[in-house]
Amino acid sequence: MVSQTHQVDVSGEVVTKTYVGWSRDEHLREWTALRVISAARPDLVPVPIRLARPAPLTPQPSITMGRLQGTPMTGLLTAGQLEGLHTALAELWSIPPMGLVPIEHAAFVERIRQAISSWNGSGIIAQAHLAAAEWLAGPTADELERPLNAGFPVDPERLRTARCLWAMFWLTLIRPGGVAAHRNPAGSAELQAERVLGLLETPADRI
């Protein structure tokens, strides 16, 4: 059985997200991000309405927000959709991150290095860990220790490096014994291992 991280209730134009777990203050981080982005670019994210903190009568925190209108994009994006995505991301990345806790890139990379090297297993998951350890021992991952602030146009090699690193991060979370393993269906770790191996083998200009 898959354990969800949150529950969503939609009532008209209002959405309430109730957290099942909040050990890392996930509700506070999302609430802060929504407020910062909504104040600067109100069309990019749902408008935050209310934050309910854990209390005796409401033991689980929740965030109430407006419902963001739109249609999911599937398949290959059209030229117009790509331009719209470019515009939205450029606006998002231009917002001053006031009040947000920054990610320390060097510490993040080291966290992944330690998690990759500390796991013992077998099969394709072990194969992905071995490939990830070899990659992390090289010079490429160190490039992420300086911020990725340029926005568009994207450096293909740095984009590939970032995607590889994040794929490894998620593998450490959903692998057997990982903190999020119980939240994912059987076979998720193997699929993520295949993704890690695929990214490591794919040239930057094809990612």
C-alpha positions in Angstrom: 0.0 0.0 0.0 1.3 3.4 -1.0 1.4 6.0 1.8 0.7 9.5 0.5 2.5 12.6 1.8 -0.7 14.7 1.7 -4.4 14.7 1.0 -6.1 17.1 -1.4 -9.7 18.4 -1.2 -11.1 20.5 -4.0 -14.2 22.6 -3.2 -15.2 24.9 -6.1 -12.3 27.4 -6.6 -10.6 26.5 -3.3 -8.1 23.7 -2.7 -7.0 22.4 0.7 -3.8 20.4 1.1 -3.6 18.4 4.3 -0.2 17.0 5.2 0.1 13.4 6.5 3.7 14.0 7.6 5.5 17.2 8.4 8.7 16.2 10.1 10.8 18.7 8.0 8.2 21.5 8.2 7.1 20.8 4.7 3.9 22.8 5.2 5.8 25.9 6.3 8.2 25.7 3.4 5.4 25.4 0.9 3.4 28.2 2.5 6.4 30.5 2.5 7.2 29.8 -1.2 3.6 30.3 -2.2 3.4 33.7 -0.5 6.7 34.9 -2.0 5.8 33.8 -5.5 2.2 34.9 -5.4 3.1 38.3 -4.2 5.5 38.8 -7.1 3.8 36.8 -9.9 0.2 36.0 -8.9 -0.6 34.1 -12.1 2.2 31.6 -11.6 1.0 29.8 -8.5 -2.2 29.3 -6.5 -3.0 32.2 -4.2 -2.4 31.2 -0.6 -5.4 31.7 1.6 -4.8 30.1 5.0 -2.2 28.1 6.9 -3.5 25.8 9.6 -0.8 24.7 12.0 -1.0 21.5 14.1 -3.3 21.9 17.1 -5.4 19.7 19.4 -8.5 20.0 17.3 -6.6 20.0 14.0 -3.6 17.6 14.5 -2.5 17.8 10.9 -1.3 21.0 9.2 -3.0 22.1 6.1 -2.7 24.9 3.4 -5.8 26.4 1.8 -5.2 28.0 -1.6 -7.0 29.2 -4.7 -7.5 26.8 -7.5 -5.2 27.5 -10.4 -6.9 27.3 -13.8 -5.3 25.5 -16.6 -5.0 22.4 -18.8 -2.4 19.7 -18.3 0.1 19.5 -21.2 0.9 16.1 -22.6 3.1 14.7 -25.3 5.4 16.9 -27.3 4.9 20.6 -26.6 4.0 23.0 -29.4 6.1 26.0 -30.2 3.5 28.2 -28.4 3.6 26.0 -25.3 7.4 26.0 -25.2 7.4 29.8 -25.4 4.8 30.0 -22.6 6.9 27.6 -20.5 10.0 29.7 -21.2 8.2 32.9 -20.1 6.8 31.3 -16.9 10.1 29.9 -15.8 12.0 33.1 -16.6 9.4 35.0 -14.5 9.7 32.4 -11.7 13.5 32.6 -11.6 13.5 36.4 -11.6 11.7 36.5 -8.2 13.9 37.6 -5.3 13.9 34.6 -2.9 13.2 36.8 0.2 12.3 34.7 3.3 13.2 31.4 1.6 15.9 29.1 3.1 18.5 28.7 0.4 19.9 25.3 -0.7 23.5 24.9 0.2 24.8 23.2 -3.0 28.0 21.8 -1.5 26.2 20.3 1.4 23.6 18.8 -0.9 26.1 17.2 -3.1 28.0 15.8 -0.1 24.7 14.4 1.3 24.1 12.5 -1.9 27.7 11.2 -1.9 27.3 9.8 1.6 23.9 8.3 0.9 25.2 6.6 -2.3 28.3 5.2 -0.7 26.5 3.9 2.5 24.1 1.6 0.8 24.6 -2.1 0.1 22.3 -4.1 -2.1 22.1 -6.1 -5.3 20.6 -6.0 -8.8 20.0 -3.0 -11.0 19.7 -0.7 -7.9 23.3 -1.7 -6.9 24.4 -1.2 -10.4 23.0 2.3 -10.4 24.6 3.1 -7.1 28.0 2.0 -8.4 27.6 4.1 -11.5 26.5 7.1 -9.4 29.5 6.7 -7.1 31.9 6.6 -10.0 30.3 9.7 -11.5 30.3 11.6 -8.1 34.0 10.8 -7.7 34.7 12.7 -10.9 34.9 16.4 -11.6 31.5 16.9 -13.1 29.3 16.9 -10.0 31.6 19.6 -8.4 30.2 22.1 -10.9 27.0 22.2 -8.9 28.8 23.7 -6.0 28.4 27.1 -7.7 24.7 28.3 -8.1 22.7 27.6 -11.2 21.4 31.3 -11.6 21.6 32.0 -15.3 18.1 30.8 -16.3 17.8 30.7 -20.1 19.7 29.8 -22.2 20.6 26.7 -20.3 24.1 25.2 -20.5 23.4 21.6 -21.7 26.2 20.1 -19.7 25.2 21.8 -16.4 21.6 20.8 -17.0 22.7 17.1 -17.5 24.7 17.3 -14.3 21.8 18.7 -12.4 19.4 16.1 -13.7 21.9 13.3 -12.9 22.3 14.6 -9.3 18.6 14.9 -8.6 17.9 11.5 -10.1 20.5 10.0 -7.7 18.9 11.9 -4.8 15.5 10.4 -5.5 17.1 7.0 -5.8 18.5 7.3 -2.3 15.0 8.2 -1.0 13.0 5.4 -2.6 15.5 2.5 -2.6 14.8 -0.4 -0.2 15.1 1.1 3.3 14.9 4.7 2.0 12.8 7.2 3.9 10.2 7.4 1.1 10.3 3.7 0.0 6.9 3.0 1.7 5.3 5.8 -0.3 6.0 4.3 -3.6 4.6 1.1 -5.4 6.8 -2.0 -5.8 9.3 -1.6 -8.6 9.7 2.2 -8.2 13.3 1.9 -7.0 14.2 -0.3 -10.0 12.7 2.1 -12.4 14.5 5.0 -10.8 17.8 3.0 -11.0 17.2 2.6 -14.7 16.6 6.3 -15.0 19.9 7.1 -13.2 21.8 4.7 -15.5 20.1 6.2 -18.6 20.9 9.8 -17.6 24.6 8.9 -16.9 24.9 7.3 -20.4 23.1 10.0 -22.3 25.1 12.9 -23.9 24.3 16.4 -22.7 22.9 17.4 -26.1 20.3 14.7 -26.0 18.9 15.3 -22.5 
